Amino acid sequence: MARRYSAGHSYSAFFSAGALAAHAATAQDGFRLRDAVFFINLMSNWCEYFIGAHVLGVTNVQAQRFLDSLVR
């Protein structure tokens, strides 16, 4: 069941872009959770720079839940 008010749902653009970037960076070997979290935070930081406000702080649990939801 989808978590309607979860960070992965609310910020799905950041989570999706981060997962896609992590996959593209390590396409042959697969990617680790920390790679995905790094890219999610990177995407968020780029937006923070242009908006001028704090957008997102991601935890490993949030990223893991999002990735698990993609597998199901």
MIPAVEX-495351 format. One record per residue: residue number from 1; x, y, z of N, C-alpha, C, O in turn. Coordinates in nm, 4 decimals, always signed. Last residue first. Example, Ala and Ser with C-alpha at 12.3 -4.5 7.8 and 13.67 -1.06 7.14 Angstrom:
<resi = 2, n_xx = +1.2850, n_yy = -0.2250, n_zz = +0.7080, ca_xx = +1.3670, ca_yy = -0.1060, ca_zz = +0.7140, c_xx = +1.2900, c_yy = +0.0030, c_zz = +0.7870, o_xx = +1.3409, o_yy = +0.1138, o_zz = +0.8039> $
<resi = 1, n_xx = +1.3190, n_yy = -0.5690, n_zz = +0.7800, ca_xx = +1.2300, ca_yy = -0.4500, ca_zz = +0.7800, c_xx = +1.3200, c_yy = -0.3300, c_zz = +0.7800, o_xx = +1.4236, o_yy = -0.3319, o_zz = +0.8465> $
END
This chain:
<resi = 72, n_xx = +0.8190, n_yy = -0.3499, n_zz = -0.5890, ca_xx = +0.6895, ca_yy = -0.4200, ca_zz = -0.5783, c_xx = +0.6027, c_yy = -0.3993, c_zz = -0.6968, o_xx = +0.4915, o_yy = -0.4519, o_zz = -0.7018> $
<resi = 71, n_xx = +1.0236, n_yy = -0.1740, n_zz = -0.6439, ca_xx = +1.0429, ca_yy = -0.3159, ca_zz = -0.6727, c_xx = +0.9106, c_yy = -0.3906, c_zz = -0.6738, o_xx = +0.8926, o_yy = -0.4843, o_zz = -0.7515> $
<resi = 70, n_xx = +0.9397, n_yy = +0.0695, n_zz = -0.5520, ca_xx = +0.9638, ca_yy = +0.0542, ca_zz = -0.6954, c_xx = +0.9734, c_yy = -0.0926, c_zz = -0.7351, o_xx = +0.9360, o_yy = -0.1306, o_zz = -0.8460> $
<resi = 69, n_xx = +0.9329, n_yy = +0.0337, n_zz = -0.2797, ca_xx = +0.8047, ca_yy = +0.0530, ca_zz = -0.3489, c_xx = +0.8206, c_yy = +0.0407, c_zz = -0.5004, o_xx = +0.7253, o_yy = +0.0053, o_zz = -0.5698> $
<resi = 68, n_xx = +1.2047, n_yy = +0.0225, n_zz = -0.2245, ca_xx = +1.1232, ca_yy = -0.0986, ca_zz = -0.2070, c_xx = +0.9902, c_yy = -0.0865, c_zz = -0.2805, o_xx = +0.9404, o_yy = -0.1841, o_zz = -0.3368> $
<resi = 67, n_xx = +1.2671, n_yy = +0.2911, n_zz = -0.2651, ca_xx = +1.3222, ca_yy = +0.1903, ca_zz = -0.3552, c_xx = +1.2452, c_yy = +0.0588, c_zz = -0.3451, o_xx = +1.2231, o_yy = -0.0085, o_zz = -0.4459> $
<resi = 66, n_xx = +1.1251, n_yy = +0.4017, n_zz = -0.0465, ca_xx = +1.0933, ca_yy = +0.4411, ca_zz = -0.1837, c_xx = +1.1433, c_yy = +0.3362, c_zz = -0.2823, o_xx = +1.0702, o_yy = +0.2966, o_zz = -0.3731> $
<resi = 65, n_xx = +1.2537, n_yy = +0.2787, n_zz = +0.1684, ca_xx = +1.1102, ca_yy = +0.2553, ca_zz = +0.1467, c_xx = +1.0693, c_yy = +0.2922, c_zz = +0.0047, o_xx = +0.9887, o_yy = +0.2228, o_zz = -0.0574> $
<resi = 64, n_xx = +1.5113, n_yy = +0.3865, n_zz = +0.1379, ca_xx = +1.4894, ca_yy = +0.2423, ca_zz = +0.1266, c_xx = +1.3428, c_yy = +0.2100, c_zz = +0.1008, o_xx = +1.3118, o_yy = +0.1228, o_zz = +0.0196> $
<resi = 63, n_xx = +1.4629, n_yy = +0.6592, n_zz = +0.1847, ca_xx = +1.5114, ca_yy = +0.6163, ca_zz = +0.0536, c_xx = +1.4874, c_yy = +0.4670, c_zz = +0.0337, o_xx = +1.4477, o_yy = +0.4247, o_zz = -0.0748> $
<resi = 62, n_xx = +1.3818, n_yy = +0.6468, n_zz = +0.4530, ca_xx = +1.2920, ca_yy = +0.7016, ca_zz = +0.3511, c_xx = +1.3331, c_yy = +0.6551, c_zz = +0.2119, o_xx = +1.2487, o_yy = +0.6165, o_zz = +0.1311> $
<resi = 61, n_xx = +1.6152, n_yy = +0.5397, n_zz = +0.5693, ca_xx = +1.4887, ca_yy = +0.4658, ca_zz = +0.5773, c_xx = +1.3913, c_yy = +0.5156, c_zz = +0.4706, o_xx = +1.3252, o_yy = +0.4352, o_zz = +0.4049> $
<resi = 60, n_xx = +1.8065, n_yy = +0.7378, n_zz = +0.5304, ca_xx = +1.8224, ca_yy = +0.6089, ca_zz = +0.4630, c_xx = +1.6921, c_yy = +0.5302, c_zz = +0.4613, o_xx = +1.6617, o_yy = +0.4618, o_zz = +0.3636> $
<resi = 59, n_xx = +1.6475, n_yy = +1.0591, n_zz = +0.4786, ca_xx = +1.7119, ca_yy = +0.9574, ca_zz = +0.5619, c_xx = +1.7227, c_yy = +0.8279, c_zz = +0.4820, o_xx = +1.6566, o_yy = +0.8108, o_zz = +0.3795> $
<resi = 58, n_xx = +1.6805, n_yy = +1.3910, n_zz = +0.3534, ca_xx = +1.6411, ca_yy = +1.2514, ca_zz = +0.3320, c_xx = +1.7159, c_yy = +1.1586, c_zz = +0.4269, o_xx = +1.8348, o_yy = +1.1781, o_zz = +0.4524> $
<resi = 57, n_xx = +1.5367, n_yy = +1.6931, n_zz = +0.3486, ca_xx = +1.6424, ca_yy = +1.6207, ca_zz = +0.4177, c_xx = +1.6034, c_yy = +1.4743, c_zz = +0.4178, o_xx = +1.5021, o_yy = +1.4377, o_zz = +0.4773> $
<resi = 56, n_xx = +1.4490, n_yy = +1.9560, n_zz = +0.1317, ca_xx = +1.4357, ca_yy = +1.8161, ca_zz = +0.1695, c_xx = +1.5588, c_yy = +1.7683, c_zz = +0.2442, o_xx = +1.6717, o_yy = +1.7999, o_zz = +0.2067> $
<resi = 55, n_xx = +1.4592, n_yy = +2.2449, n_zz = +0.1140, ca_xx = +1.3571, ca_yy = +2.1654, ca_zz = +0.0471, c_xx = +1.3407, c_yy = +2.0289, c_zz = +0.1117, o_xx = +1.2285, o_yy = +1.9896, o_zz = +0.1436> $
<resi = 54, n_xx = +1.5122, n_yy = +2.5668, n_zz = +0.2316, ca_xx = +1.5395, ca_yy = +2.4250, ca_zz = +0.2544, c_xx = +1.4256, c_yy = +2.3417, c_zz = +0.1964, o_xx = +1.3088, o_yy = +2.3659, o_zz = +0.2269> $
<resi = 53, n_xx = +1.5465, n_yy = +2.8197, n_zz = -0.0239, ca_xx = +1.4846, ca_yy = +2.7654, ca_zz = +0.0972, c_xx = +1.5198, c_yy = +2.6175, c_zz = +0.1093, o_xx = +1.5527, o_yy = +2.5518, o_zz = +0.0105> $
<resi = 52, n_xx = +1.6204, n_yy = +2.9113, n_zz = -0.2711, ca_xx = +1.6662, ca_yy = +2.9857, ca_zz = -0.1542, c_xx = +1.6044, c_yy = +2.9382, c_zz = -0.0246, o_xx = +1.6093, o_yy = +3.0097, o_zz = +0.0755> $
<resi = 51, n_xx = +1.5870, n_yy = +2.8140, n_zz = -0.5262, ca_xx = +1.4696, ca_yy = +2.8611, ca_zz = -0.4529, c_xx = +1.5102, c_yy = +2.9475, c_zz = -0.3346, o_xx = +1.4427, o_yy = +3.0451, o_zz = -0.3017> $
<resi = 50, n_xx = +1.8464, n_yy = +2.7444, n_zz = -0.6055, ca_xx = +1.7677, ca_yy = +2.8349, ca_zz = -0.6886, c_xx = +1.6468, c_yy = +2.8920, c_zz = -0.6158, o_xx = +1.6078, o_yy = +3.0061, o_zz = -0.6408> $
<resi = 49, n_xx = +1.9308, n_yy = +2.5784, n_zz = -0.3948, ca_xx = +2.0148, ca_yy = +2.6888, ca_zz = -0.4396, c_xx = +1.9324, c_yy = +2.7909, c_zz = -0.5174, o_xx = +1.9475, o_yy = +2.9113, o_zz = -0.4967> $
<resi = 48, n_xx = +1.7336, n_yy = +2.3842, n_zz = -0.3811, ca_xx = +1.7495, ca_yy = +2.4774, ca_zz = -0.2695, c_xx = +1.8302, c_yy = +2.5988, c_zz = -0.3117, o_xx = +1.8011, o_yy = +2.7105, o_zz = -0.2688> $
<resi = 47, n_xx = +1.7888, n_yy = +2.2449, n_zz = -0.6167, ca_xx = +1.6650, ca_yy = +2.3230, ca_zz = -0.6064, c_xx = +1.6733, c_yy = +2.4243, c_zz = -0.4932, o_xx = +1.6261, o_yy = +2.5372, o_zz = -0.5068> $
<resi = 46, n_xx = +2.0305, n_yy = +2.1297, n_zz = -0.5426, ca_xx = +2.0241, ca_yy = +2.2162, ca_zz = -0.6606, c_xx = +1.8994, c_yy = +2.3036, c_zz = -0.6557, o_xx = +1.9048, o_yy = +2.4225, o_zz = -0.6871> $
<resi = 45, n_xx = +1.9498, n_yy = +1.9735, n_zz = -0.3255, ca_xx = +2.0370, ca_yy = +2.0893, ca_zz = -0.3034, c_xx = +2.0378, c_yy = +2.1834, c_zz = -0.4225, o_xx = +2.0451, o_yy = +2.3050, o_zz = -0.4049> $
<resi = 44, n_xx = +1.8023, n_yy = +1.7729, n_zz = -0.4544, ca_xx = +1.7356, ca_yy = +1.8637, ca_zz = -0.3616, c_xx = +1.8185, c_yy = +1.9902, c_zz = -0.3391, o_xx = +1.7642, o_yy = +2.1006, o_zz = -0.3343> $
<resi = 43, n_xx = +2.0057, n_yy = +1.6438, n_zz = -0.5935, ca_xx = +1.8938, ca_yy = +1.7048, ca_zz = -0.6670, c_xx = +1.8218, c_yy = +1.8078, c_zz = -0.5801, o_xx = +1.7853, o_yy = +1.9158, o_zz = -0.6267> $
<resi = 42, n_xx = +2.1579, n_yy = +1.5584, n_zz = -0.3699, ca_xx = +2.2157, ca_yy = +1.6464, ca_zz = -0.4712, c_xx = +2.1063, c_yy = +1.7179, c_zz = -0.5502, o_xx = +2.1137, o_yy = +1.8390, o_zz = -0.5712> $
<resi = 41, n_xx = +1.9845, n_yy = +1.3827, n_zz = -0.2395, ca_xx = +2.0246, ca_yy = +1.5072, ca_zz = -0.1731, c_xx = +2.0846, c_yy = +1.6064, c_zz = -0.2715, o_xx = +2.0639, o_yy = +1.7270, o_zz = -0.2576> $
<resi = 40, n_xx = +1.9784, n_yy = +1.1856, n_zz = -0.4384, ca_xx = +1.8538, ca_yy = +1.2499, ca_zz = -0.3953, c_xx = +1.8855, c_yy = +1.3832, c_zz = -0.3286, o_xx = +1.8217, o_yy = +1.4845, o_zz = -0.3573> $
<resi = 39, n_xx = +2.2486, n_yy = +1.1109, n_zz = -0.4444, ca_xx = +2.1895, ca_yy = +1.1780, ca_zz = -0.5605, c_xx = +2.0562, c_yy = +1.2444, c_zz = -0.5279, o_xx = +2.0244, o_yy = +1.3492, o_zz = -0.5841> $
<resi = 38, n_xx = +2.2746, n_yy = +0.9963, n_zz = -0.1845, ca_xx = +2.3613, ca_yy = +1.1055, ca_zz = -0.2288, c_xx = +2.2972, c_yy = +1.1823, c_zz = -0.3444, o_xx = +2.2922, o_yy = +1.3053, o_zz = -0.3421> $
<resi = 37, n_xx = +2.0854, n_yy = +0.7905, n_zz = -0.1966, ca_xx = +2.0655, ca_yy = +0.9009, ca_zz = -0.1017, c_xx = +2.1505, c_yy = +1.0208, c_zz = -0.1420, o_xx = +2.1042, o_yy = +1.1346, o_zz = -0.1347> $
<resi = 36, n_xx = +2.2096, n_yy = +0.6253, n_zz = -0.3898, ca_xx = +2.0783, ca_yy = +0.6844, ca_zz = -0.4167, c_xx = +2.0530, c_yy = +0.8036, c_zz = -0.3256, o_xx = +2.0044, o_yy = +0.9071, o_zz = -0.3713> $
<resi = 35, n_xx = +2.4415, n_yy = +0.5565, n_zz = -0.2502, ca_xx = +2.4507, ca_yy = +0.6249, ca_zz = -0.3793, c_xx = +2.3195, c_yy = +0.6955, c_zz = -0.4119, o_xx = +2.3186, o_yy = +0.8104, o_zz = -0.4558> $
<resi = 34, n_xx = +2.3382, n_yy = +0.4198, n_zz = -0.0319, ca_xx = +2.4040, ca_yy = +0.5488, ca_zz = -0.0081, c_xx = +2.4251, c_yy = +0.6270, c_zz = -0.1372, o_xx = +2.4267, o_yy = +0.7501, o_zz = -0.1353> $
<resi = 33, n_xx = +2.2434, n_yy = +0.1875, n_zz = -0.1543, ca_xx = +2.1488, ca_yy = +0.2829, ca_zz = -0.0967, c_xx = +2.2141, c_yy = +0.4187, c_zz = -0.0778, o_xx = +2.1523, o_yy = +0.5217, o_zz = -0.1048> $
<resi = 32, n_xx = +2.4214, n_yy = +0.1178, n_zz = -0.4587, ca_xx = +2.3973, ca_yy = +0.1021, ca_zz = -0.3157, c_xx = +2.3003, c_yy = +0.2098, c_zz = -0.2693, o_xx = +2.2788, o_yy = +0.3100, o_zz = -0.3375> $
<resi = 31, n_xx = +2.3498, n_yy = -0.0305, n_zz = -0.7796, ca_xx = +2.3871, ca_yy = +0.0800, ca_zz = -0.6918, c_xx = +2.3514, c_yy = +0.0489, c_zz = -0.5480, o_xx = +2.2647, o_yy = -0.0334, o_zz = -0.5189> $
<resi = 30, n_xx = +2.5075, n_yy = -0.2329, n_zz = -1.0367, ca_xx = +2.3963, ca_yy = -0.1966, ca_zz = -0.9492, c_xx = +2.4415, c_yy = -0.0853, c_zz = -0.8558, o_xx = +2.5594, o_yy = -0.0501, o_zz = -0.8537> $
<resi = 29, n_xx = +2.7169, n_yy = -0.2677, n_zz = -1.2116, ca_xx = +2.7238, ca_yy = -0.3358, ca_zz = -1.0824, c_xx = +2.6009, c_yy = -0.3154, c_zz = -0.9960, o_xx = +2.5913, o_yy = -0.3766, o_zz = -0.8897> $
<resi = 28, n_xx = +2.6488, n_yy = -0.1182, n_zz = -1.4429, ca_xx = +2.6910, ca_yy = -0.2580, ca_zz = -1.4533, c_xx = +2.6817, c_yy = -0.3324, c_zz = -1.3206, o_xx = +2.6423, o_yy = -0.4490, o_zz = -1.3181> $
<resi = 27, n_xx = +2.5713, n_yy = +0.1446, n_zz = -1.3657, ca_xx = +2.4785, ca_yy = +0.0577, ca_zz = -1.4391, c_xx = +2.5200, c_yy = -0.0895, c_zz = -1.4393, o_xx = +2.4335, o_yy = -0.1771, o_zz = -1.4362> $
<resi = 26, n_xx = +2.6160, n_yy = +0.3703, n_zz = -1.1949, ca_xx = +2.6738, ca_yy = +0.2381, ca_zz = -1.1685, c_xx = +2.5910, c_yy = +0.1301, c_zz = -1.2376, o_xx = +2.5461, o_yy = +0.0351, o_zz = -1.1735> $
<resi = 25, n_xx = +2.4839, n_yy = +0.5918, n_zz = -1.2901, ca_xx = +2.6245, ca_yy = +0.6061, ca_zz = -1.2525, c_xx = +2.6924, c_yy = +0.4707, c_zz = -1.2339, o_xx = +2.8130, o_yy = +0.4582, o_zz = -1.2549> $
<resi = 24, n_xx = +2.2219, n_yy = +0.5054, n_zz = -1.3246, ca_xx = +2.3007, ca_yy = +0.5414, ca_zz = -1.4427, c_xx = +2.4497, c_yy = +0.5489, c_zz = -1.4110, o_xx = +2.5328, o_yy = +0.5159, o_zz = -1.4956> $
<resi = 23, n_xx = +2.1430, n_yy = +0.4707, n_zz = -1.0572, ca_xx = +2.1436, ca_yy = +0.3564, ca_zz = -1.1489, c_xx = +2.2312, c_yy = +0.3852, c_zz = -1.2708, o_xx = +2.3063, o_yy = +0.2983, o_zz = -1.3151> $
<resi = 22, n_xx = +2.1597, n_yy = +0.7322, n_zz = -0.9669, ca_xx = +2.2418, ca_yy = +0.6285, ca_zz = -0.9036, c_xx = +2.2519, c_yy = +0.5064, c_zz = -0.9939, o_xx = +2.3584, o_yy = +0.4458, o_zz = -1.0051> $
<resi = 21, n_xx = +1.9656, n_yy = +0.8520, n_zz = -1.1329, ca_xx = +2.1056, ca_yy = +0.8942, ca_zz = -1.1416, c_xx = +2.1984, c_yy = +0.7895, c_zz = -1.0803, o_xx = +2.3045, o_yy = +0.7610, o_zz = -1.1358> $
<resi = 20, n_xx = +1.7349, n_yy = +0.7194, n_zz = -1.0408, ca_xx = +1.7751, ca_yy = +0.7076, ca_zz = -1.1808, c_xx = +1.9220, c_yy = +0.7451, c_zz = -1.1988, o_xx = +1.9949, o_yy = +0.6777, o_zz = -1.2717> $
<resi = 19, n_xx = +1.7281, n_yy = +0.8060, n_zz = -0.7764, ca_xx = +1.7395, ca_yy = +0.6626, ca_zz = -0.8056, c_xx = +1.7864, c_yy = +0.6403, c_zz = -0.9490, o_xx = +1.8684, o_yy = +0.5522, o_zz = -0.9750> $
<resi = 18, n_xx = +1.6982, n_yy = +1.0844, n_zz = -0.8190, ca_xx = +1.8133, ca_yy = +1.0309, ca_zz = -0.7463, c_xx = +1.8353, c_yy = +0.8835, c_zz = -0.7738, o_xx = +1.9490, o_yy = +0.8402, o_zz = -0.7925> $
<resi = 17, n_xx = +1.4529, n_yy = +1.0953, n_zz = -0.9519, ca_xx = +1.5734, ca_yy = +1.1450, ca_zz = -1.0183, c_xx = +1.6986, c_yy = +1.0907, c_zz = -0.9510, o_xx = +1.7949, o_yy = +1.0549, o_zz = -1.0189> $
<resi = 16, n_xx = +1.2864, n_yy = +0.9909, n_zz = -0.7491, ca_xx = +1.2977, ca_yy = +0.9237, ca_zz = -0.8793, c_xx = +1.4244, c_yy = +0.9663, c_zz = -0.9523, o_xx = +1.4952, o_yy = +0.8826, o_zz = -1.0083> $
<resi = 15, n_xx = +1.3217, n_yy = +1.1800, n_zz = -0.5450, ca_xx = +1.3533, ca_yy = +1.0396, ca_zz = -0.5214, c_xx = +1.3722, c_yy = +0.9649, c_zz = -0.6531, o_xx = +1.4644, o_yy = +0.8844, o_zz = -0.6663> $
<resi = 14, n_xx = +1.2329, n_yy = +1.4161, n_zz = -0.6698, ca_xx = +1.3698, ca_yy = +1.4066, ca_zz = -0.6183, c_xx = +1.4114, c_yy = +1.2607, c_zz = -0.6021, o_xx = +1.5219, o_yy = +1.2221, o_zz = -0.6403> $
<resi = 13, n_xx = +0.9675, n_yy = +1.3391, n_zz = -0.7291, ca_xx = +1.0566, ca_yy = +1.3840, ca_zz = -0.8366, c_xx = +1.2022, c_yy = +1.3741, c_zz = -0.7930, o_xx = +1.2866, o_yy = +1.3286, o_zz = -0.8701> $
<resi = 12, n_xx = +0.8498, n_yy = +1.2830, n_zz = -0.4825, ca_xx = +0.8796, ca_yy = +1.1719, ca_zz = -0.5732, c_xx = +0.9711, c_yy = +1.2136, c_zz = -0.6886, o_xx = +1.0452, o_yy = +1.1302, o_zz = -0.7406> $
<resi = 11, n_xx = +0.7903, n_yy = +1.4008, n_zz = -0.2378, ca_xx = +0.9054, ca_yy = +1.4477, ca_zz = -0.3150, c_xx = +0.9470, c_yy = +1.3429, c_zz = -0.4174, o_xx = +1.0660, o_yy = +1.3175, o_zz = -0.4363> $
<resi = 10, n_xx = +0.5692, n_yy = +1.2623, n_zz = -0.1426, ca_xx = +0.5650, ca_yy = +1.4085, ca_zz = -0.1520, c_xx = +0.6751, c_yy = +1.4639, c_zz = -0.2415, o_xx = +0.6547, o_yy = +1.5625, o_zz = -0.3124> $
<resi = 9, n_xx = +0.6594, n_yy = +0.9961, n_zz = -0.1469, ca_xx = +0.5431, ca_yy = +1.0356, ca_zz = -0.2267, c_xx = +0.5428, c_yy = +1.1862, c_zz = -0.2482, o_xx = +0.5189, o_yy = +1.2330, o_zz = -0.3595> $
<resi = 8, n_xx = +0.8760, n_yy = +1.0017, n_zz = +0.0249, ca_xx = +0.8921, ca_yy = +0.9471, ca_zz = -0.1099, c_xx = +0.7782, c_yy = +0.9843, c_zz = -0.2016, o_xx = +0.7983, o_yy = +1.0022, o_zz = -0.3217> $
<resi = 7, n_xx = +0.7613, n_yy = +1.0939, n_zz = +0.2588, ca_xx = +0.8539, ca_yy = +1.1813, ca_zz = +0.1868, c_xx = +0.8728, c_yy = +1.1331, c_zz = +0.0438, o_xx = +0.8842, o_yy = +1.2140, o_zz = -0.0483> $
<resi = 6, n_xx = +0.4080, n_yy = +1.0156, n_zz = +0.2756, ca_xx = +0.5492, ca_yy = +0.9875, ca_zz = +0.2988, c_xx = +0.6354, c_yy = +1.0850, c_zz = +0.2190, o_xx = +0.5888, o_yy = +1.1494, o_zz = +0.1250> $
<resi = 5, n_xx = +0.1369, n_yy = +1.0165, n_zz = +0.2519, ca_xx = +0.2008, ca_yy = +1.1354, ca_zz = +0.3078, c_xx = +0.3482, c_yy = +1.1126, c_zz = +0.3377, o_xx = +0.4065, o_yy = +1.1850, o_zz = +0.4184> $
<resi = 4, n_xx = +0.0702, n_yy = +0.7671, n_zz = +0.1400, ca_xx = +0.0289, ca_yy = +0.8899, ca_zz = +0.0741, c_xx = +0.1038, c_yy = +1.0128, c_zz = +0.1244, o_xx = +0.1314, o_yy = +1.1041, o_zz = +0.0466> $
<resi = 3, n_xx = +0.2235, n_yy = +0.4914, n_zz = +0.0701, ca_xx = +0.2173, ca_yy = +0.5832, ca_zz = +0.1835, c_xx = +0.1930, c_yy = +0.7229, c_zz = +0.1274, o_xx = +0.2837, o_yy = +0.7874, o_zz = +0.0747> $
<resi = 2, n_xx = +0.0576, n_yy = +0.2196, n_zz = -0.0832, ca_xx = +0.1365, ca_yy = +0.3420, ca_zz = -0.0928, c_xx = +0.1171, c_yy = +0.4294, c_zz = +0.0298, o_xx = +0.0075, o_yy = +0.4390, o_zz = +0.0851> $
<resi = 1, n_xx = +0.0844, n_yy = -0.1185, n_zz = +0.0000, ca_xx = +0.0000, ca_yy = +0.0000, ca_zz = +0.0000, c_xx = +0.0887, c_yy = +0.1245, c_zz = +0.0000, o_xx = +0.1849, o_yy = +0.1320, o_zz = +0.0764> $
END
